[in-house]
Amino acid sequence: MRIREHMQGATMTSDNTRQGDPAGPKTGPAEAWANPKVNRHSLDGDRYTSPEFLQAEWDAMWTRTWLLLGRENAMIEPGSYQVEEVGPESIIMVRQDDGSIRAFYNVCQHRGSRLTFATEGTTDAFVCPYHAWTYAIDGSLTVAQDPEDFPQNPCDHLRLVEVACDTFAGFVWVNMDPDCGSLREYLGPLCDDWDAYQGHDWQRVTALTVRVPCNWKVLQDNFCESYHLPTVHPQLRDSHEDNYLDSRFDMSNEGHSRMVMKGATPSHTFYGDEAPLPDVVAQRLEMWGVDASEFATRPFEARIALQGAMRSAGPERGHRHYDNLRDDQLTDAHHYNLFPNCSLTFGADGVLLQRMRPHATDPNACLFDHWYYAFTPAGHDIVGAQTNVRVDGVDAGHQIFDFGERPMGIIPDQDLAITTGQQLGVRSRGYRGAYISGQETRIAWFHQIIDEYISGKR
């Protein structure tokens, strides 16, 4: 299956030029990715329900890819740490005395006890709760009870098992493969795209983790396509053009994918030529000093006017990163599927990060992290940074709960309602595999990469 011609190379830009036409600095479209050939994929139900497939993914893919886990600015001082769980593994990330961050499996080398059940903290050493073996923050074993009773002093030859660790965009990444390549090589074209947003300064203002009764891939599939938006998220028609012909789709050789959807505009597909100026667009115009009434009868021109206002007033309001952004990045949703398990939607002043983690043993369950990071400067209204996004505040705590126990926000509530129902369907003998459209090709690419890991091609 190939993405259709108009979806790759003929993407409209903010100044109505097409890719390849001359444009000024930061006004043209993003550079095209490799867009390799994608094979048709049946998406059989066993991929979402089989314990054997879950294990195959774990052995061949999860343990051989770079995974986004922690956050650098949550570990400032030496000894500050975060602990994240992925499937059956628990990983400790800890700031070292030299300022670097190292990662270790959260397991004592004596008889396998978890070292800590905390999710974050600051410590001088990790002490096993079972027999008090003590490890320094660099992983070295410094204390073992009754060392003379062992064939050799454990402190002389045992230490925590280290995991490959690197940082990018303010996040801490790990790879459980001791022979892995570099993080930058793995991220490929994502690096250039994300660098512009100056990720080290982002502040997390929403942190929700939900235990969801569906396979992790059902959620990632959902975030690989925009075909569901008119049905599942009808409110987005007031702020985005949801016609796939007006969006661009890209895929990278590394397994990632990207979608750029025109924002700050009503959906011409839905409203037609007589579209009203939606309140959400009018509010953004007013926030940037533009008289919204001037666009009451020409709402499709508001997007370009908003870009101009943000470009002009942004730096003086403290939005210094605007100088690094293209015009379309000021208004349009730039959505990335980071292989294997993250979905990130960038606005000009914030990014919605959604991360799926597999259940350790149950293919019909997963953990879903819904986090929002604001990169607006201190004192600016972060609520206006991106539409339809829940913002709890800089000091809001991390909430962990079961699906249905409490609301997450309108968009994730809609997504989870659909995907949990889909999990029920793929378990049915009446499901005979998927029949997908061209605009859903990123799903096929995602599963093709999984298959390549399982088969040993990657």
Secondary structure, DSSP 8 states (H G I E B T S, - for coil): ----HHHHT--B-TTS-BTTS---TTTS----------------THHHH-HHHHHHHHHHTGGGS-EEEEEGGG--STTEEEEEEETTEEEEEEE-TTS-EEEEES--TTT---S---SEEE-SEEE-TTT--EEETTSBEEE-SSGGGSSS-GGGT-B--EEEEEEETTEEEEES-TT---HHHHHTTHHHHHHTT-GGG-EEEEEEEEEESS-HHHHHHHHT-STTHHHH-GGGGGTB---GGGSEEEE-TTS-EEEEE-BSS--HHHHGGG----HHHHHHHHHTT--GGGGSS-GGGHHHHHHHHHHHHTGGGT-GGGGGS-HHHHHSEEEEEETTTEEEEE-SSEEEEEEEEE-SS-TT-EEEEEEEEE-S-TTS-GGGGSTT-----TT---EEEETTSS---HHHHHHHHHHHHHHHHHTSTT-------GGGHHHHHHHHHHHHHHHT--
